[in-house]
Amino acid sequence: MRRLENDLQDSLRRKAPPPDFVTRVRARIERDASLGTVHSRRSVTHWFRMLAAAAALVAAIGVGLVFEQRQRSRARREAALQRTLTALSIAAHHLNRIERKAFSSVRWERIGEQLAGAPLGDSSRPSSEAVHSNGA
Amino acid sequence: MDRGRMDGTDAMTGQSPEEGMISTSEEIPAFNEAVTAHQSLVFSIAYHMLHNVALAEDAAQDVFLRLYRDYHKIQSASHLVHWLRRTTTHRCLDSLRRVMGRCRVALDEIDLVSPPSVENDPLQARALRRLVAGLPAGARAVVVLRYQEDLDPREIARILDLPVNTVKSRLHRALTVLRDRLAALEEARHASARE
């Protein structure tokens, strides 16, 4: 293995680039710079990042506002529902009281009529006065 | 690398400097020096990775173009060398992936019986370079950084963003494959010499 490693070190020694390599590098930098790719790439990236950050901020604020508005309207709806339920329960309570009062007054009226001897509902049945006069 | 910041015009491009670009009169000669001093480092990594002079030169030019753009990020001479090694290796790996698609051949799957046709190559060094070029891209990068740049596995791991143990195992397997291929190659040579 050691021999192989030595051979590898020998065969993978640094190699000089072709002649005029540095000149070609400079020429390429100049060409890219004149096309604006070198200089503008960074500024474009910079502005793109800024724009993306601003868009993200606006989106976050918008989502927050919508969320808050929904929460508020939900709370309003729940409060209104609660008020309606309370009103309905009060109304039901009053109705029950009125109903009870009405039934009890009708019952007392009937009892009073019975005590007074007035016929209650059955007109075909002869009254006690008529029975007595027929008998005489 | 001592670099100050001064206002000035870019002598290389003749354009006004922008933020993050080479912008000082001191930086331009420093950049030119860096290109001259490290051209063989960059070109050699690219050449041993890509095994093609034209592709290697193109990759090396790309690396120096990127260095020109990111020169303000370089903090020291050692940082510059690390940056160049890292950028060149990743540029070559990208290039190899583009050319060969996602090469996912494991080292164990390499056909050892039929090594590249180097029987007629009289130079052992060239034969070895060809054998290295036959390795999968990841293993090739490890071997090139280890034996061209004489880096230890920890430095290679930093450059390739890999765990150290992965680098060690890749290196070990690559050496095993190379040794077996070389043995097969020598056997073939002896056989042809006997005939």
Interface residues (C-beta under 8 A of the other chain):
Chain A: M1 L4 E5 D7 L8 Q9 D10 S11 L12 R13 R14 K15 A16 P17 P18 F21 V22 R24 V25 R26 R28 I29 E30 D32 A33 S34 V38 H39 R41 R42 S43 H46
Chain B: D10 M12 T13 G14 Q15 E18 E19 G20 M21 N32 V35 T36 Q39 S40 L41 F43 S44 Y47 H48 V53 E57 A60 Q61 F64 L65 Y68 R69 Q124 A125 R126 L128 R129 V132 V143 V144 R146 Y147 Q148 D150 L175 L178 R179 L182
